[in-house]
Amino acid sequence: MTEPDDSSDELDPVDEAIGDQLRAIRPIPRPAFRGALQRYLLILDPGYGPRPEKLRPIVAMWIVAGVLLLVLAAIVAGGII
């Protein structure tokens, strides 16, 4: 869940009262439901595990290769080659 932000000092009293009322009536799931949801999501977990150790260099390589191909395509389309 997200923490309530501290922007209430920017609101006028009417808006602040409405916000307080909405926070008070916000539905919160029961602990039994949250536990069942967690178990269900764990069953659905594909189990990919942690990221590869050299993920950033691999992604950087693919980005550089894509940019080079785009530059080559622009050169060919421009008729320079």
Buried (B, 14 or more C-beta within 10 A) or exposed (E): EEEEEEEEEEEEEEEEEEBEEEEEEEEEEEEEEEEEEEEEEEEEEEEEEEEEEEEEEEEEEEEEEEEEEEEEEEEEEEEEE
